[in-house]
Amino acid sequence: MANEKTYPMTEAGRKKLEDELNEKKTKTRPEVIERIKIARGFGDLSENSEYESAKDEQSMVESRISTIEHMLQNAEIIDNNAVAKDVVSLGKTVEFKELPDEEPEAYTIVGAAEADPMSGKISNDSPIAKALLDHKVGDQVVIATPGGDMNVEILSVKAE
């Protein structure tokens, strides 16, 4: 088991996963089980769409519970105290601008388990994050993207 994949995440990301796991186990799972019981009462299971739907949902809920449990068991909580304050690392928000004069953009670099690009959280596995990691304020970095290379300058780095 030495090759077990780890899931880097912030403390806030771990808490969010624990909350989701608790919700799935204490609320969603019992609700789905109740729906299955009710659907069974409708008779013939071979033509019972409510039963099939509830069973499909149960499968998805159990799969998500298993995934979250695995991620939490193999979580690697990021400690930014070991990294210089102006260096881009996991759990920090980096502001940069595309050169020569584009508008600044800011993203928080998080583990894949926490990634949510719509709320400004990008995975450490993304091309942007990979290019910026370990660089510091003032550095100019080339980010390879599917649309071509982007030249950016790091404007600021903030811990969460």
For each residue, the residues with C-beta under 8 A, 3 or more apart:
1: 4
2:
3:
4: 1 74
5: 74
6: 74 75 76
7: 71 74 75 76 111 112 113
8: 75 76 78 90 111 124
9: 13 14 17 71 75 76 77 78 110 111 113 114
10: 13 14 77 78 90 91 110 111 114 160
11: 14 15 77
12: 15 16 114 160
13: 9 10 16 17 110 111 113 114
14: 9 10 11 17 18 72 75 77
15: 11 12 18 19
16: 12 13 19 20 114
17: 9 13 14 20 21 68 71 72 75 113
18: 14 15 21 22 72
19: 15 16 22 23
20: 16 17 23 24 68
21: 17 18 24 25 65 68 69 72
22: 18 19 25 26
23: 19 20 26 27 28
24: 20 21 27 28 29 61 64 65 68
25: 21 22 28 29 65
26: 22 23 29 30
27: 23 24 30 31
28: 23 24 25 31 32 61
29: 24 25 26 32 33 58 61 62 65
30: 26 27 33 34
31: 27 28 34 35
32: 28 29 35 36 54 57 58 61
33: 29 30 36 37 58
34: 30 31 37 38
35: 31 32 38 39 50 54 57
36: 32 33 39 40 51 54 55 58
37: 33 34 40 41
38: 34 35 41 42 50
39: 35 36 42 48 50 51 53 54
40: 36 37 45 48 51
41: 37 38
42: 38 39 48 50 51
43: 48
44: 47 48
45: 40 48 51
46:
47: 44
48: 39 40 42 43 44 45 51 52
49: 52 53
50: 35 38 39 42 53 54
51: 36 39 40 42 45 48 54 55
52: 48 49 55 56
53: 39 49 50 56 57
54: 32 35 36 39 50 51 57 58
55: 36 51 52 58 59
56: 52 53 59 60
57: 32 35 53 54 60 61
58: 29 32 33 36 54 55 61 62
59: 55 56 62 63
60: 56 57 63 64
61: 24 28 29 32 57 58 64 65
62: 29 58 59 65 66
63: 59 60 66 67
64: 24 60 61 67 68
65: 21 24 25 29 61 62 68 69
66: 62 63 69 70
67: 63 64 70 71
68: 17 20 21 24 64 65 71 72
69: 21 65 66 72 73
70: 66 67 73 74
71: 7 9 17 67 68 74 75 113
72: 14 17 18 21 68 69 75
73: 69 70
74: 4 5 6 7 70 71
75: 6 7 8 9 14 17 71 72 113
76: 6 7 8 9 111
77: 9 10 11 14
78: 8 9 10 89 90 91 111
79: 82
80: 83 89 90 91 92 159 160
81:
82: 79
83: 80 87 89 92
84: 87 136
85: 157 159
86: 136 137 157
87: 83 84 134 135 136 157
88: 92 94 109 132 133 134 135 136 154 157
89: 78 80 83 92 109 133 134
90: 8 10 78 80 109 110 111 124 133
91: 10 78 80 108 109 110 159 160
92: 80 83 88 89 108 109 157 158 159 160
93: 106 107 108 109 120 157 158 159 160
94: 88 106 107 108 109 132 154 156 157
95: 104 105 106 154 155 156 157 158
96: 104 105 106 132 141 152 153 154 155
97: 101 102 103 104 105 152 153 155
98: 102 105 150 151 152
99: 102 140 151 152 153
100:
101: 97
102: 97 98 99 105
103: 97
104: 95 96 97 155
105: 95 96 97 98 102
106: 93 94 95 96 120
107: 93 94 120 121 122 128 129
108: 91 92 93 94 120 121 122 160
109: 88 89 90 91 92 93 94 121 122 123 124 129 132 133
110: 9 10 13 90 91 113 114 115 121 122 123 124
111: 7 8 9 10 13 76 78 90 114 115 123 124
112: 7 115 123 124 125
113: 7 9 13 17 71 75 110
114: 9 10 12 13 16 110 111 121
115: 110 111 112 121 122 123 126
116: 119 120 121
117: 120 121 122
118:
119: 116
120: 93 106 107 108 116 117
121: 107 108 109 110 114 115 116 117
122: 107 108 109 110 115 117 126 128 129
123: 109 110 111 112 115 126 129
124: 8 90 109 110 111 112 129 130 133
125: 112 129 130
126: 115 122 123 129 130
127: 130 131 143 144 145
128: 107 122 131 132 143 145
129: 107 109 122 123 124 125 126 132 133
130: 124 125 126 127 133
131: 127 128 135 141 142 143 144
132: 88 94 96 109 128 129 135 141 143 152 154
133: 88 89 90 109 124 129 130
134: 87 88 89
135: 87 88 131 132 139 141 154
136: 84 86 87 88 139 154 157
137: 86 154 155 156 157
138: 153 154
139: 135 136 153 154
140: 99 151 152 153 154
141: 96 131 132 135 151 152 153 154
142: 131 149 150 151 152
143: 127 128 131 132 149 150 151 152
144: 127 131 149
145: 127 128 148 149 150
146:
147:
148: 145
149: 142 143 144 145
150: 98 142 143 145
151: 98 99 140 141 142 143
152: 96 97 98 99 132 140 141 142 143
153: 96 97 99 138 139 140 141
154: 88 94 95 96 132 135 136 137 138 139 140 141 157
155: 95 96 97 104 137
156: 94 95 137
157: 85 86 87 88 92 93 94 95 136 137 154
158: 92 93 95
159: 80 85 91 92 93
160: 10 12 80 91 92 93 108
